[in-house]
Amino acid sequence: MRTATYFFIFLNLSLALFEEPAVYPLPFLATSVLEVLCLLVFLGRLTHFAKVTLHNVFWKDTKNICIMVAILLSLTDLAIYGVLRLYDVRSIRWSRIVRPIFLINFAESRQIRRAFRSIRNTLPEITYVFLLFMFSLLMFSLMALKLFGERNLQTAEGLPYFRNYLEIVFDLYVLVTTANSPDVMMPAFDFSSWYALFFIAFVIVNTYIFMSLFLAVVYNNYKKHLKVMRGGACD
């Protein structure tokens, strides 16, 4: 039962690769039949669990309620999507976001639930570090707007450079990952090499200091909550 449950959970999650928009598109009929098969297996697994569990215990378990709601939402979304498709109305499968619920809430996924709870309990404690990081990012973006916005600089593609505040925030956010380095700083550097100091300061503060601090806080709090859950009797 456990192997079959995990197989159909994996199959259900893998359908995202074959549904529109897909990496490897399959006909809608094929993906819908596979999804209905997975949902029927989940429903059968839940029914079996209900027969070997006390009635009041079964209905008080939020995991079972979550699975039933996820099955209902998935079937409703599939039916609506199929009807709209018959009338050539373009829509999206919004129920895809509930598919991980099956992976988390079945009884066999105890370790996954512990990891999920640890992540959930860690989030409030890292909020302050995240807010400090966002404040730093917004301040650096404001400085970049003041430094470069009035100099009529252009990117290599001929687009305006650092003149829209929200675009600056996004570009500097990507720079934290160094994914757009050094391209994002080259128009300013070509105008004056002294502007490199701004980007050096930004990378030092946000990439090397804040990201290291953020990682340390996440790791320590996650480890603390995981140790607490292992010591307790949580399901």
C-alpha positions in Angstrom: 0.0 0.0 0.0 2.8 2.4 0.9 4.6 1.8 -2.4 1.4 2.2 -4.4 0.5 5.4 -2.6 3.9 6.9 -3.3 3.8 5.8 -6.9 0.5 7.5 -7.6 1.6 10.6 -5.7 4.7 10.8 -7.9 2.5 10.2 -11.0 0.1 13.0 -10.0 2.9 15.5 -9.4 4.6 14.5 -12.6 1.5 15.4 -14.7 2.6 19.1 -14.5 5.3 18.2 -17.1 2.7 17.0 -19.6 -0.2 19.4 -19.1 -0.5 22.7 -20.9 1.8 24.7 -20.7 4.0 21.6 -20.8 7.6 20.5 -21.3 6.4 17.4 -23.0 2.8 17.9 -24.0 0.3 15.0 -24.0 -3.3 15.1 -25.1 -5.7 16.4 -22.5 -7.7 13.2 -22.5 -4.5 11.2 -21.5 -3.5 13.5 -18.7 -7.1 13.8 -17.4 -7.5 10.0 -17.3 -4.3 9.7 -15.4 -5.3 12.4 -12.9 -8.7 10.8 -12.3 -7.0 7.4 -11.8 -4.7 9.0 -9.2 -7.6 10.7 -7.4 -9.5 7.5 -7.3 -6.5 5.7 -5.8 -6.2 8.5 -3.2 -9.9 8.2 -2.4 -9.7 4.5 -2.1 -6.7 4.8 0.2 -8.6 7.3 2.4 -11.7 5.0 2.4 -9.6 2.1 3.5 -8.0 4.2 6.3 -11.5 5.3 7.4 -12.6 1.7 7.8 -9.8 0.8 10.1 -10.0 4.0 12.2 -12.5 5.1 14.8 -15.1 7.4 13.3 -14.6 10.3 15.6 -10.8 10.0 15.3 -10.9 9.9 11.5 -13.0 13.1 11.2 -10.9 15.0 13.8 -7.7 14.4 11.8 -7.0 17.5 9.7 -4.8 15.4 7.3 -7.9 13.4 6.2 -9.9 16.6 5.7 -7.1 18.2 3.7 -6.9 15.1 1.4 -10.7 15.1 0.8 -10.7 18.8 0.0 -7.8 18.4 -2.3 -9.6 15.6 -4.2 -12.8 17.7 -4.4 -10.9 20.7 -5.7 -9.0 18.7 -8.2 -12.1 17.1 -9.7 -14.0 20.4 -9.8 -11.1 22.1 -11.5 -10.7 19.2 -14.0 -14.4 19.3 -14.9 -14.5 23.1 -15.3 -11.3 23.0 -17.4 -12.7 20.3 -19.6 -16.0 22.1 -20.2 -14.2 25.3 -21.1 -11.9 23.5 -23.4 -14.9 22.1 -25.3 -16.0 25.7 -26.0 -12.4 26.8 -26.9 -12.2 29.0 -23.8 -8.6 29.4 -22.6 -8.1 28.7 -18.9 -5.6 27.4 -16.4 -5.5 24.5 -14.1 -5.4 26.3 -10.7 -5.7 23.1 -8.7 -2.1 22.1 -9.5 -1.0 24.0 -6.4 -3.0 21.6 -4.1 -1.2 18.4 -5.4 1.6 18.6 -2.9 -1.1 18.2 -0.2 -1.3 14.5 -1.1 2.5 14.1 -0.5 2.3 15.8 2.9 -0.9 14.5 4.4 -0.9 10.8 3.9 -0.1 8.8 7.0 3.1 7.3 5.4 4.6 10.8 4.9 5.5 11.4 8.6 9.0 12.5 7.9 7.9 14.9 5.2 5.3 16.4 7.6 8.0 16.9 10.2 10.2 18.8 7.7 7.2 20.8 6.6 6.3 21.8 10.1 9.9 22.7 10.8 9.9 25.0 7.8 6.5 26.5 8.8 7.7 27.2 12.4 11.0 28.7 11.1 9.3 31.3 8.9 8.1 33.7 11.6 11.6 33.7 13.2 13.4 34.7 10.0 10.9 37.5 9.1 13.0 40.1 10.9 16.1 39.3 8.9 14.2 39.2 5.7 12.6 42.6 6.4 16.1 44.1 7.1 17.3 42.6 3.8 14.3 44.1 2.0 14.9 47.5 3.6 18.6 47.4 2.5 17.5 46.4 -1.1 14.9 49.2 -1.3 17.4 51.8 0.0 20.1 50.7 -2.4 17.5 50.8 -5.2 16.6 54.4 -4.2 20.2 55.4 -4.3 20.6 53.8 -7.7 17.7 55.8 -9.0 19.2 59.0 -7.8 22.7 58.2 -9.0 21.8 56.9 -12.5 18.2 57.9 -13.3 19.0 61.4 -14.5 22.1 60.6 -16.6 20.2 59.1 -19.6 22.2 55.9 -19.6 21.2 53.0 -21.7 21.8 49.2 -21.6 23.6 47.3 -24.3 20.1 46.7 -25.9 19.4 50.4 -26.0 16.9 50.4 -23.2 16.7 53.0 -20.4 19.0 52.2 -17.6 17.9 52.4 -14.0 15.0 54.9 -14.5 12.1 52.9 -13.1 12.2 52.2 -9.4 10.5 48.8 -9.5 12.8 47.6 -12.3 15.8 48.7 -10.3 14.6 46.7 -7.3 14.2 43.7 -9.4 17.6 44.1 -11.1 19.4 44.6 -7.8 17.5 41.6 -6.3 18.8 39.5 -9.1 22.3 40.9 -8.5 22.2 39.5 -5.0 22.3 36.1 -6.6 25.1 37.4 -9.0 23.0 36.0 -11.9 23.2 39.3 -13.9 26.7 40.3 -12.8 28.5 42.2 -14.3 26.0 43.0 -17.1 23.8 45.1 -14.8 26.6 47.4 -13.7 28.4 47.8 -17.0 26.4 50.9 -18.3 27.2 52.8 -15.1 30.9 51.6 -15.1 31.3 52.7 -18.7 30.0 56.2 -17.7 32.4 56.4 -14.8 34.5 53.7 -13.2 33.8 55.3 -9.7 30.3 53.9 -9.9 31.7 50.5 -9.4 32.0 51.4 -5.7 28.2 51.5 -5.5 27.9 47.9 -6.8 30.8 46.7 -4.7 29.2 48.0 -1.6 25.8 46.5 -2.6 27.3 43.1 -3.1 29.3 43.2 0.1 26.3 44.2 2.2 23.5 42.2 0.6 25.2 39.1 -0.9 28.0 38.4 1.6 26.6 39.8 4.8 22.8 39.5 4.6 22.7 36.2 2.7 25.1 34.6 5.1 23.1 36.0 8.1 19.9 34.8 6.5 21.3 31.3 5.9 22.6 31.1 9.4 19.2 32.1 11.0 17.3 29.7 8.7 19.7 26.8 9.5 19.8 27.3 13.2 16.0 27.7 13.6 15.2 24.8 11.3 17.6 22.5 13.2 16.1 23.7 16.5 12.5 22.9 15.5 13.4 19.6 13.9 15.1 18.5 17.1 12.1 19.5 19.1 9.8 17.5 16.8 12.0 14.4 16.9 12.0 14.6 20.7 8.2 15.0 20.8 5.5 12.6 19.7 4.1 14.5 16.8 2.6 12.9 13.7 
